[in-house]
Structures are given as structure tokens and as C-alpha cells.
């Protein structure tokens, strides 16, 4: 009887140890990371020749992010995106990164912060009117998308874009339904070779007057980046694919039709 009880005790300890091991292996490590959030602060108006302070507060899950890999501010005058200026931001405190910029010429300008942190990339944008220039009704979202070399009409389930030696392919299911989570992939190649180690993000607009939906894709194999998207509205959606790696930074655009 004592021998039987001894073996039962050993078995109970063994089961308890297995349970602890299983619990440790099913912790939060497999959970998806919370998205980055960037609060871009740009004055609506300023005088020419005046130093203007602009900041971007970076958070994740409500916590300040003070270890961003890179925070830059891109500034350009309306209609002159190709002549934009990239300014590296300095970390201040409490997740806030900032720059000072003096505008010498009156006009409408766009300011876009490029934030790369914790394997994510996000790029909010605002406008500022300098001097006596009137605030125009120009769709700055369209302005931002001006780097795409060709645009899909949404009739095909995959859209191909090329930027110099870079080829970007967005692949989605043939049928897209509102409120249904779907898987999407982006293939990125440079000089016909898979581009690995990039930050690939989707910026999705249904209405230019509303904030976009941002989707950070996860890198797979051979230059393939994957993620899930849920469309909250039916109709046409404008998609901007942001690809960033080191000095390489390009935006490509397409459109998708979502059924009700």
C-alpha cells in the first residue's frame, strides 16, 4: 500500500509540473503587439520668418514610447512634394519628439511625421498656413499619394506598382466584404530580389475627411509581409502602401472595392 501511495504522489507532482510548463508556454508572448499611436501637433497658422515648434507624441497601449528607432518630420510646400525637406526630430520627454522649423515663404505647407518604433511605422500628416496665404481645399491625402507610378482600378485582386527598381504587389481575396476580417499580403522586391527587413504599413482611407486606418504588416519569408484588415465601410477604399528600410522610403497607392 505504501508503494502505491508513493507512486501516486510522484504522478501528481509530475502532472503539476507539466501544467506549469504548459502555462508558461502559453503566455502573452504570442499576443499581437498593440499598435503605435502618434499625436502630431502642428499649428494651424504661423508667420513667415517665425520659428515654429512641431511635436509628435508616440505611445503604445497608453504608455509613452521613448525608444523610437527613428522620428523624422517631412515638410513640403503645397504642390512641391518632390522638394520636401526631411528633418530629424529630437527626443524631449514623455514620449514627445519635436523640431523647430522656420518658413521663409508664405503658403500652405504639409508636415508629416515618420515614426519607426518597435517594428512598426506610422506617418500622420497635417497642414499649416504660413503668412497671408489662404488655406486651400487641396486634398492633402491625394498629395501624399503622388509617388505612385500607376494606379489600379480595383478590378483585379492584386495590384502591381514599381518605383525605380522597387516592385510592390498587394494581394487580397477577390471578394472583400464589410466587417469581415481578411488576410492581405504585400510582396516587395528590389532588382527582382525579395526585400527583407523592411517596415511595411497600409494606410487605408474610405473618406479623406476621416482619420485613416493603419495596418502594420508582419514580415514572413522571401519579401512577403502579412496582416489582417477589417473594412468598416463598403465602397471604394484608397490604399497607400508604405515601404521603409534605411534610406529607402516609398509610398505606392491602389484602390479596393468593398461589398456591403
Protein Blocks (a to p, Z undefined) as FASTA:
>chain_A
ZZmmmmmmmmmmmmmmmmmmmmmmmmmklpccddddddddddfbdcehiacdddddddee
hiacfkbfbdcdddddehilmlcccdddddfbehiacdddddfbgcdddddddddeehia
cdddddddehjbdcdfbdfklmmmmmpfbdcehlacbdcddehjaccdddddfbdcehia
cdddddddeehiacehiacdddddfblkbccddddddddeehiacdddddfbgcjddddd
dddehjbccdddddddddZZ
